[in-house]
Amino acid sequence: MDMNLTAEEQAFQLEIRAFCKATVSPELKSKNYNGKRLEKEDVLGWQRSLASKGWLTPSWPVEYGGCDWTPFQHLIFEEEVYRAGAPRLVVFGVSMIGPVLIQYASDKMKEEHLPGIQNSTVWWCQGFSEPGAGSDLASLKTKAVREGDHYIVNGQKTWTTMAQHADWIFCLVRTDSDCKPQAGISMVLIDMKSPGVEVRPIKTMDGGHEVNEVFLDNVKVPVENLVGEENKGWTYAKFLLGNERKGIAEIGLSKRRLDHLKSLSKIEQSGGAPMADDPDFARRIAEIEINLMTLEMMNLRLLNAMTSGSPALEEAAMLKIKGTEIQQGLTELTMAVLGPYAAPFQPAGLIEGWNEELAGPEYAAGAAPAYFNMRKASIYGGSNEVQRQIIAKTVLSA
């Protein structure tokens, strides 16, 4: 970032850099730059370090433990932590359910759940998508029937990221089937240790266990775990998705990946000159860099709008579309730079230990898994096709 920082902003930037230098180990930095698989404790250790500094939930209101930062400071923070090689946060608590609870939950629910998110002692996961309800989320069928002071929940959620580690799940459930689909949905919080909750892994192409199916079989959920009002869950979901889509852009992470890509492109290829010397490749990198700079300006505008309380669902949709396209473009160019080293998938390269004579340079280990994993970025959080429909309805038709 080079936007003529003020003296105060420069001091803020240096403070973050010093913190990251003291906190992000060389091993952790290497894992992130080379696409190695992270363990749960890698992520939790980083998040708890942020929590001890009061920086895990900077976008929350100050009265709930947030930081009184300007929108530009938020951008500086994001860029510096990613540049330092820090892991991506588990956002389900910090950026998704946390803001929903602050906005809509009872004081009792806030007191019960916000501290665990702030100090990273409670791991959350998201129960939205179902086998027949992804982009068409309003068609969800997981049902919650009230019996006395409990709901009895039955159904299935899928693509539930990191559910195998989660302590709690926030779920969209159907509480009324006699109205239009969006009007009969509620949001409930479910303890993952509740009887009837079963997590089954979905193994991805790289052999990883990132996503899961979650089965809910006659799960008893106290009525007090209802977020806000019954049948208002669609309102809360839209609020949550606005925050999620803004976060999906991950500008700081893309900048780190762009810097890494540039360094790889300067390495001499087995057939001759480095890829950076190829005019067409240089053009493609320049195009991504220009789009990333534009995205950063758009993100700054969105942060300003959110600070003033203005609705920004369509702007979040724009960020989501362009941000995920940039992420996919970066993984595609990384594959191009690495050439034959990127073609084979080497599972051993995602953990410690690497035989360079057999598998090529270690920095190539995560290229293929990252490329294939990033195909989903344009789908989760609401597919890019759906985001374009939102923009068309709210902006182009206005």
C-alpha positions in Angstrom: 0.0 0.0 0.0 1.4 3.4 -1.0 -1.2 6.1 -0.4 0.9 8.8 1.3 0.4 7.6 4.9 0.2 10.2 7.6 2.7 10.1 10.5 0.0 8.4 12.6 -0.7 5.8 10.0 3.0 5.1 9.5 3.3 4.5 13.3 0.3 2.2 13.2 1.8 0.3 10.3 5.2 -0.1 12.1 3.4 -1.3 15.3 1.6 -4.1 13.3 4.9 -5.1 11.6 6.7 -5.3 14.9 3.9 -7.4 16.4 3.8 -9.8 13.4 7.6 -10.1 13.4 7.5 -11.2 17.0 4.5 -13.5 16.6 4.6 -15.1 13.2 7.3 -17.8 13.3 9.5 -18.4 10.2 8.0 -21.9 10.1 4.5 -20.6 10.0 5.4 -18.0 7.4 7.0 -20.7 5.2 3.9 -22.8 5.5 1.6 -20.0 4.3 3.8 -18.8 1.5 4.4 -22.3 0.1 0.7 -23.5 0.5 1.4 -26.1 3.2 -1.4 -27.5 5.2 -2.1 -25.8 8.5 -3.0 -27.5 11.7 -5.7 -26.3 14.0 -3.2 -25.0 16.5 -1.4 -23.0 13.8 -4.6 -21.0 13.3 -5.7 -20.9 17.0 -2.2 -19.8 18.1 -2.3 -16.8 15.7 -5.8 -15.9 16.6 -5.1 -16.0 20.4 -2.1 -13.8 19.8 -4.3 -11.3 18.1 -6.9 -11.6 20.9 -4.3 -10.9 23.6 -3.5 -7.7 21.7 -7.2 -6.7 21.3 -6.9 -7.1 17.5 -9.0 -10.2 16.7 -12.3 -8.3 16.3 -11.2 -4.8 15.2 -14.4 -4.2 13.1 -16.7 -4.7 16.0 -18.2 -1.7 17.8 -15.8 -0.4 20.4 -18.3 -1.0 23.2 -18.1 -4.7 22.3 -14.4 -4.9 22.2 -13.7 -3.6 18.7 -11.0 -1.1 17.7 -11.6 2.5 16.9 -9.8 2.3 13.6 -10.4 4.3 10.5 -11.3 2.4 7.3 -7.8 3.0 6.1 -6.3 1.5 9.2 -8.3 -1.6 8.7 -6.8 -1.9 5.2 -3.3 -1.3 6.6 -3.8 -4.0 9.2 -5.1 -6.6 6.7 -2.2 -6.0 4.3 0.5 -6.2 7.0 -0.7 -9.4 8.7 -0.9 -11.2 5.4 2.4 -9.8 4.2 4.0 -11.2 7.3 2.8 -14.7 6.4 0.0 -14.9 9.0 -2.7 -17.5 8.6 -6.2 -16.7 7.4 -8.6 -16.3 10.3 -11.5 -18.6 11.0 -14.1 -16.0 10.2 -17.3 -17.8 11.3 -17.2 -16.3 14.7 -15.3 -13.0 14.2 -16.8 -11.8 10.9 -20.1 -13.7 10.6 -22.1 -14.7 13.7 -20.4 -12.2 15.9 -21.7 -9.1 14.1 -25.2 -10.8 13.8 -25.3 -11.2 17.6 -24.2 -7.7 18.2 -26.9 -6.4 15.9 -29.9 -8.7 16.7 -29.3 -10.9 19.7 -30.5 -10.5 23.3 -28.2 -9.1 25.9 -28.1 -12.6 27.5 -27.0 -14.2 24.3 -24.3 -11.6 23.7 -22.9 -12.1 27.2 -22.9 -15.9 26.6 -21.3 -16.0 23.2 -19.3 -12.9 22.3 -16.4 -13.4 24.9 -15.6 -16.8 23.5 -15.3 -15.3 20.0 -13.2 -12.4 21.2 -10.6 -14.6 23.0 -10.8 -17.4 20.4 -11.7 -20.1 22.9 -14.8 -21.1 21.0 -14.8 -22.3 17.3 -17.9 -21.7 15.2 -19.1 -23.2 11.9 -21.8 -22.2 9.5 -25.0 -24.3 8.9 -26.5 -22.7 5.8 -26.1 -24.8 2.7 -27.9 -28.1 2.2 -27.7 -30.8 -0.4 -30.7 -29.2 -2.2 -30.2 -25.6 -1.1 -27.0 -23.8 -2.0 -27.3 -20.7 -4.1 -31.1 -21.1 -3.7 -30.8 -20.9 0.1 -34.4 -20.1 0.7 -35.3 -23.7 -0.3 -33.6 -25.1 2.7 -35.5 -28.0 4.4 -33.8 -28.4 7.8 -36.8 -28.1 10.1 -37.2 -26.9 13.7 -40.4 -27.7 15.5 -41.1 -26.1 18.8 -41.9 -28.4 21.7 -42.3 -26.5 25.0 -39.0 -24.7 25.7 -37.1 -26.5 23.0 -36.9 -26.8 19.2 -36.5 -30.3 17.8 -34.2 -29.9 14.8 -34.0 -32.4 11.9 -32.1 -32.1 8.7 -28.7 -32.0 7.0 -26.2 -29.3 6.3 -23.3 -29.7 3.8 -20.0 -28.0 2.8 -19.7 -27.1 6.5 -16.2 -25.8 6.7 -14.1 -26.9 9.7 -17.2 -28.5 11.5 -14.9 -31.2 12.8 -13.2 -28.6 15.0 -16.3 -26.5 15.9 -17.8 -26.1 19.3 -21.0 -24.4 18.0 -22.9 -24.0 14.7 -25.2 -21.2 13.7 -28.0 -22.7 11.6 -30.8 -21.5 9.3 -33.8 -23.7 10.0 -37.4 -23.7 8.7 -39.9 -22.9 11.5 -42.9 -22.1 9.2 -43.8 -24.0 6.0 -47.1 -22.2 5.4 -45.7 -19.0 3.9 -43.3 -17.9 1.2 -39.9 -19.7 1.7 -37.9 -16.6 2.9 -40.6 -15.7 5.5 -40.5 -19.0 7.4 -36.8 -19.2 8.3 -35.2 -18.8 11.7 -31.6 -18.7 12.9 -30.6 -20.9 15.9 -27.3 -21.6 17.7 -26.6 -25.3 18.3 -24.0 -26.8 20.6 -22.0 -29.3 18.5 -21.9 -31.7 21.4 -25.7 -32.0 21.5 -27.0 -35.6 21.1 -28.1 -36.1 17.5 -25.4 -34.0 15.9 -23.1 -36.0 13.6 -20.2 -34.7 11.5 -19.1 -36.7 8.5 -16.0 -35.6 6.5 -16.0 -34.7 2.8 -12.5 -35.4 1.5 -11.3 -33.0 -1.2 -9.1 -33.8 -4.2 -5.9 -32.9 -2.3 -6.8 -35.4 0.5 -7.7 -32.6 2.8 -10.5 -32.5 5.3 -11.8 -29.0 5.2 -15.5 -29.5 4.6 -18.1 -31.7 6.1 -21.7 -32.9 6.2 -23.6 -32.2 9.4 -26.6 -34.4 10.2 -29.1 -33.2 12.8 -31.3 -36.0 14.1 -33.9 -34.9 16.7 -31.5 -32.4 18.2 -33.0 -30.5 21.2 -32.2 -26.8 21.0 -33.3 -24.5 23.8 -35.7 -21.8 22.6 -33.3 -19.3 24.2 -30.8 -20.2 21.5 -33.0 -18.5 18.9 -31.3 -15.5 17.4 -33.6 -12.5 17.5 -37.2 -13.3 16.4 -38.7 -16.5 15.0 -39.1 -16.4 11.2 -36.8 -13.4 10.9 -33.7 -15.6 10.0 -33.7 -14.5 6.4 -33.1 -10.9 7.5 -30.2 -12.0 9.7 -28.8 -14.2 7.0 -28.7 -11.3 4.5 -26.9 -9.2 7.1 -24.4 -12.0 7.7 -23.8 -12.6 4.0 -23.0 -9.0 3.4 -20.2 -9.2 5.9 -19.1 -12.6 4.5 -18.9 -11.4 0.9 -16.9 -8.3 1.9 -14.4 -10.6 3.6 -14.2 -13.1 0.7 -12.5 -10.4 -1.3 -9.3 -11.0 0.9 -7.4 -8.1 -0.7 -4.4 -8.5 1.7 -4.1 -12.2 0.9 -4.2 -11.5 -2.8 -1.5 -8.9 -2.5 0.7 -11.4 -0.7 0.0 -14.0 -3.4 0.8 -11.4 -6.1 4.1 -10.6 -4.5 4.9 -14.3 -4.3 3.9 -14.9 -7.9 6.2 -12.0 -9.0 9.1 -13.6 -7.2 8.4 -17.0 -8.7 8.2 -15.4 -12.2 11.8 -14.2 -11.9 13.2 -17.7 -11.5 14.9 -19.0 -14.6 13.0 -21.8 -16.3 14.5 -25.0 -17.4 14.0 -24.0 -21.0 15.6 -20.6 -20.7 14.4 -17.1 -19.6 12.2 -16.5 -16.6 8.5 -16.0 -17.2 8.7 -12.4 -16.1 10.5 -11.7 -19.4 7.5 -12.9 -21.4 5.5 -9.9 -22.6 2.1 -11.8 -22.6 2.8 -13.0 -19.0 3.8 -9.6 -17.9 0.6 -8.2 -19.3 -1.5 -10.7 -17.4 0.2 -9.9 -14.1 -0.2 -6.2 -14.8 -3.9 -6.7 -15.5 -4.4 -8.5 -12.2 -2.5 -5.9 -10.3 -4.6 -3.1 -11.8 -7.8 -4.9 -10.9 -6.5 -5.5 -7.4 -5.7 -1.8 -6.9 -9.3 -1.0 -8.1 -10.7 -3.5 -5.7 -8.8 -2.0 -2.8 -10.4 1.4 -3.6 -13.8 -0.1 -3.8 -13.2 -1.9 -0.5 -12.2 1.4 1.2 -15.5 2.9 -0.1 -17.4 0.0 1.4 -15.7 0.3 4.7 -16.7 4.0 4.8 -20.3 3.1 4.0 -20.4 0.5 6.7 -19.0 3.0 9.2 -21.9 5.3 8.5 -24.4 2.5 8.7 -25.4 2.7 5.0 -26.6 -0.6 3.4 -24.0 -2.0 1.0 -25.2 -5.4 -0.1 -24.6 -4.6 -3.8 -21.2 -3.2 -3.1 -20.3 -6.3 -1.1 -21.5 -8.3 -4.1 -19.1 -6.4 -6.4 -16.2 -7.0 -4.0 -17.1 -10.7 -3.9 -17.2 -11.1 -7.6 -14.0 -9.3 -8.4 -12.1 -10.5 -5.4 -12.7 -14.2 -6.2 -11.9 -13.7 -9.9 -8.5 -12.2 -8.9 -7.8 -15.0 -6.5 -8.6 -17.6 -9.2 -6.4 -15.6 -11.7 -3.5 -15.6 -9.3 -3.6 -19.4 -8.9 -3.8 -19.9 -12.6 -0.8 -17.7 -13.3 1.1 -19.5 -10.5 0.4 -22.8 -12.3 1.7 -21.3 -15.5 4.9 -20.0 -13.9 5.7 -23.4 -12.3 5.0 -25.3 -15.6 5.7 -29.1 -15.2 6.3 -28.8 -11.5 2.7 -27.7 -11.0 1.2 -30.6 -12.9 1.6 -33.5 -10.5 -0.1 -33.4 -7.2 2.2 -34.4 -4.4 0.3 -35.0 -1.1 3.6 -35.2 0.8 4.4 -31.7 -0.2 1.6 -30.3 2.0 3.2 -31.6 5.2 6.7 -31.4 6.6 9.4 -33.2 4.6 10.1 -32.9 0.8 12.2 -34.7 -1.7 13.2 -32.1 -4.2 14.9 -34.5 -6.6 11.7 -36.5 -7.0 9.0 -33.7 -6.8 10.7 -30.5 -7.8 11.1 -27.4 -5.7 9.3 -27.2 -2.4 7.6 -23.9 -3.3 5.7 -25.7 -6.0 4.0 -28.1 -3.5 0.8 -26.1 -2.9 0.2 -24.8 -6.4 -2.1 -27.5 -7.7 -4.1 -27.9 -4.5 -4.5 -24.1 -4.3 -5.6 -23.9 -7.9 -8.3 -26.6 -7.5 -9.4 -25.4 -4.1 -9.9 -21.8 -5.4 -12.4 -23.0 -8.0 -15.0 -22.9 -5.2 -14.3 -19.2 -4.4 -16.8 -18.0 -7.0 -19.5 -20.2 -5.6 -19.4 -20.0 -1.8 -20.9 -17.0 0.0 -23.5 -16.9 -2.8 -22.4 -17.7 -6.4 -21.0 -14.9 -8.6 -24.0 -15.4 -10.9 -26.3 -14.7 -8.0 -24.2 -11.6 -7.0 -24.6 -10.3 -10.6 -28.4 -10.6 -10.2 -28.2 -8.6 -7.0 -26.3 -5.9 -8.7 -28.7 -5.9 -11.6 -31.7 -5.5 -9.3 -30.3 -3.0 -6.9 -28.0 -0.8 -9.1 -28.7 -1.2 -12.8 -32.5 -1.1 -12.4 -32.5 1.8 -10.0 
